[in-house]
Amino acid sequence: MSNYDYKGFYRRNLPHLQPLGGTLFITCCLAGSLPQSTLEWYEREKANLVRQSVNLKGSERAERELKLQRRWFARIEGALHKAETGPLCLKDPQVAKLVNDALHFHDGKMYRLDAFCIMPNHVHLIVMPLEFRKKEADASEQDLNSRRIIDPEYYSISRITHSFKGYTASECNRILKRKGEFWLHESYDHAIRDSQGWERVLAYVINNPVKAQLVQEWRDWPYTYVKDPM
């Protein structure tokens, strides 16, 4: 693992491990962008993991879930770049601009936005969830000034992605004059553990269009953002 303190896992289908105060690499895919065979593979692997992990301690289970998550990303990466199936809605300039603006909207509010790349059927982003504090009343409720600050918390991955996906899904569908699911429910996320890891992930994100043979130089892709350009 790492030296981070971890907020823990939350689940729908994929495991999500969020380090307190850490930076995250997140990938959001369009609904229908992955072939059924890839989704079925993941369901089988997830079922196997559940059966094998019944008697494992929390840390051991977390490690196995993290390995599955990485294998899952390796599978979806190839499928997304081939773009052999599913929609390519993010190629539309209006849609791409809306997604671009939505990512910037919460920068400095819910997260620090380091970088992103909007591809035809998925989005990569690097964010650091920001801290917020909850106030809790003291036992003496009559004294309105008698309040104490409890331990700080950070905006969760689920809250960040839900806010982003919820708004963009409805607005993008409106632009495209379509209905139905826009984003795949699940998002891939990975904790970036050190500066070397951050640089490696940043290089991956900004060079995605180059790897997909959409441009020859990453700066030529109009839907890439880097807070501190290289």
Secondary structure as GFF3:
##gff-version 3
##sequence-region A 1 230
A	DSSP	beta_strand	6	11	.	.	.	ID=ss1
A	DSSP	beta_strand	15	19	.	.	.	ID=ss2
A	DSSP	beta_strand	23	30	.	.	.	ID=ss3
A	DSSP	alpha_helix	36	52	.	.	.	ID=ss4
A	DSSP	alpha_helix	58	82	.	.	.	ID=ss5
A	DSSP	three_ten_helix	89	91	.	.	.	ID=ss6
A	DSSP	alpha_helix	93	105	.	.	.	ID=ss7
A	DSSP	beta_strand	111	118	.	.	.	ID=ss8
A	DSSP	beta_strand	122	129	.	.	.	ID=ss9
A	DSSP	beta_strand	131	132	.	.	.	ID=ss10
A	DSSP	beta_strand	135	137	.	.	.	ID=ss11
A	DSSP	beta_strand	147	149	.	.	.	ID=ss12
A	DSSP	beta_strand	153	154	.	.	.	ID=ss13
A	DSSP	alpha_helix	157	176	.	.	.	ID=ss14
A	DSSP	beta_strand	183	192	.	.	.	ID=ss15
A	DSSP	alpha_helix	195	206	.	.	.	ID=ss16
A	DSSP	alpha_helix	208	211	.	.	.	ID=ss17
A	DSSP	three_ten_helix	218	220	.	.	.	ID=ss18
A	DSSP	beta_strand	224	226	.	.	.	ID=ss19
###
